[in-house]
Amino acid sequence: MDSFVIEGGSRLSGRVRINGSKNAALPILAAALLTDQPIKLRDVPNLADIRNMLKLLNELGCRRLDEPADGSFTENGVSGVVTIRSVDESLSHARYDIVRTMRASICTLGPMLARRGFARISLPGGCAIGERPVDLHLRGLAGLGAQITMNGGDIIAKVPSGGLVGNTVFLGGPFGSTVLGTANVMSAATLAKGDYDH
């Protein structure tokens, strides 16, 4: 078995470059659905989940403004740069073909719901609601006033006529809390009316 051997007692110095995080980049990319303005992200890792999220966002009306012909993630020699803009807000169905490729596709639900008033997204990765806690995402969005239903393996979320409203929601469950669920609900809450304070 491999192991780390750490010998202390010496002062550390130097520089370390920390690469961009896939788990941070995915919900941030999905947040492009919250605005019609371009967003530019740096240090985005060139991984399959990132490429799949960009495909999904393309199907949801977002376009890469800086996409090189070879599909790389570079701009002027800077690696990991992606500039994306939502240009067609009439598209609100995240189909199973792409959603099944990554669990983080659920992150498009909150931003799409908040900005477009409607979202239809297949269950991510084909999982059942109870087995992996997308139910916490749905509970959080419902706490903001969203109307959530299921139809043929799709989550359908609608904003009521009064809009989403700020609220306090609890995102804990039998498997613990949810990082993606928190990002999803917070994204939706950015366009909700008012605030909620105890």
Secondary structure as GFF3:
##gff-version 3
##sequence-region A 1 198
A	DSSP	alpha_helix	22	30	.	.	.	ID=ss1
A	DSSP	three_ten_helix	31	34	.	.	.	ID=ss2
A	DSSP	beta_strand	39	41	.	.	.	ID=ss3
A	DSSP	alpha_helix	48	59	.	.	.	ID=ss4
A	DSSP	beta_strand	62	64	.	.	.	ID=ss5
A	DSSP	beta_strand	74	75	.	.	.	ID=ss6
A	DSSP	beta_strand	78	79	.	.	.	ID=ss7
A	DSSP	beta_strand	82	86	.	.	.	ID=ss8
A	DSSP	beta_strand	93	94	.	.	.	ID=ss9
A	DSSP	alpha_helix	96	99	.	.	.	ID=ss10
A	DSSP	three_ten_helix	103	108	.	.	.	ID=ss11
A	DSSP	alpha_helix	109	116	.	.	.	ID=ss12
A	DSSP	beta_strand	118	122	.	.	.	ID=ss13
A	DSSP	three_ten_helix	124	126	.	.	.	ID=ss14
A	DSSP	alpha_helix	134	143	.	.	.	ID=ss15
A	DSSP	beta_strand	147	151	.	.	.	ID=ss16
A	DSSP	beta_strand	154	158	.	.	.	ID=ss17
A	DSSP	beta_strand	172	173	.	.	.	ID=ss18
A	DSSP	beta_strand	176	177	.	.	.	ID=ss19
A	DSSP	alpha_helix	179	189	.	.	.	ID=ss20
###
